[in-house]
Amino acid sequence: MGRAAEGEEAIGWTRPGFWTGIYTFLVYSMPTAVLLTFGGIFARDAFHALCWLITLIFAAFFTTSFLARIFLLAGLALVSLSGSLLAYMIAFSVLGVPHGLARRWP
């Protein structure tokens, strides 16, 4: 059971789903890493922003990110604790907020 069937790769390098996952991760992670690394420098050079303002911009970014994660956890908790169809629908609506915020549009 541990070995792949004949003609099938164990890791899945040739499977389209594997590469779609890698591509999706990179499309989201690389711009985020670049913005977090160089965003302050860009704000300073392009807009002559003061250091305290750049810090405030990053604080707003991380606060918003944290709140979206809390919203996601609250939605997951509501889904698992829902006792009626109405509560389940409300929980799904709560889950839709962070999902919609994180949606990567083509």
N, C-alpha and C positions, 0 to 999 in steps of 0.2 A: 504494500500500500504506500510505502514511503517513496518508491521510485516512480518516475513518470512513465506513462505508457509509451510503447514504441512509437517513434515519430513525433512525440510531444515533448517540448522543452519544459524542464522543471521550473525555471525562473520565469519564463514567459516574455523574453526579450522581443520576440516577434509578434506578440499579441498587440492588437491596436489599443485595447483598453489600458495596457500598461503604459504605452507612450502617451496616451491621452491624459492619464493621471500625472505623468511627469511634466508634460507641457502645461497643464492647468496649474500645477504647483509653481512652476517657474514664472508663468505669466503673472501670477498674483504676487509671488515672493520677491522677484527681482526689482520691480518698480518700488515696492514698499521698502526694501533694503536700501535702494539708492536714495529715496526721499528721506528716509530716517538718517542716513549717513551724511548726505550733502544738502539737505533741505535748509538747515540753518545757515550754511555758507552761502547758498543761493539767495536766501532772504536778506542776508547782510550785504552781498554784492549788488544784487539787482534792485533792491528797494531801500537800501541804507537803513535797514531795521536795527534798532538797538538790541543789545544782548538780552535785556530783560523782556523785551517784546518777543524775541525768538523763543525764549524759555516759556513764555505764556502761550505761544502758538503750539509748542510741543506738549505743554500741560493740557491744553484743550484737546489735542489729538488723543493722548493717552487716556484722558478722562472719558471721552466719547467711546473709545475702544473698550474700556473697562465696563461702561454702562451697557454697551451692546452685548457683552459676554454675560453680564448679570441678567439681562433680559432673556438671553438664550437659556440660561440655567433655570430661571423662573418658569419659562415656557415648558421646559422638559419636566420640571417638577409638577406643574399643573397637568400635563398630559398623563403622567403616571398616577396622579391622585384623583383624576376626574372620575366622578361617579355617575355622571349623566351625559347624554349626548350634547346638551347645551354647554356644559363645562368643558367637554372635549373640543367643541367648536371654538370656544373662547381661547382655550389653550393653544390650539392650532393658529389662531389669529395672533396671539402673542408671539409664537414662534416665527410667524411670517415677517415680523418687523426686522429682527437681525438678519434674516435670510434675504430680505429685500435690500437692506443696507449693504450687505456683502456681495450682492449679485454682480458678477463681472459681465458687463454687456459687451457684445462683440463690436 
